[in-house]
Amino acid sequence: QVQLVESGGGLVQAGGSLRLSCAVSGRTLSSSNMAWFRQAPGKEREFVAGIPWTGARTSYADSVKGRFTISRDNTRNMFHLQMNSLKPEDTAIYYCATRRNSRVLPTTFTEYTDWGQGTQVTVSS
């Protein structure tokens, strides 16, 4: 009965910022891996950012490195994706996902068991 609820998506001008949030119930984040994925129309779902339960060794796709930051708040059982310097090519549906913690953080979407409903991010030129 794990549920993930996303918020923070919307329309933004190129160069602007958005902060996505994922509220998790039914799973304790202190024992979970967490990740964000995105999918554009006609494209495969791709890994964006991830963080293990320890909070160490965060991982980012090369296309967002230096612009996006993933963070975890165990006390509120939430995690976030801060997106800065947004580009039109960032336009996609963004999904948050969790799974039981593992020693190595997976970056393939099939490895995650719990998913949010997706939130649309649109970046205009």
C-alpha angles and dihedrals in degrees: 000000000000113000130189121194120191131202139168104064123131147111120314138169120250110275092029131114140241133183118212120200132197121198113200129201128179093030132071111229092210087073098036142088114227132199146166123224132180136202128195122199110285092007133106121255109267136197116253108171140341141187129194125226090261092059091233131117100022114198130216137183112249091242093063102031111129093016105060129053127193119204138174131216108194094181091061095033090234138119131198146203116212109200119194133174090023119200131201089249088064089070108122145106108282122211131191119213141181139190140173109292120267134184092249120042110239119228098188116095093222089066093066121086104189126054141182121230094255130251126225119240116189122183118193126204 
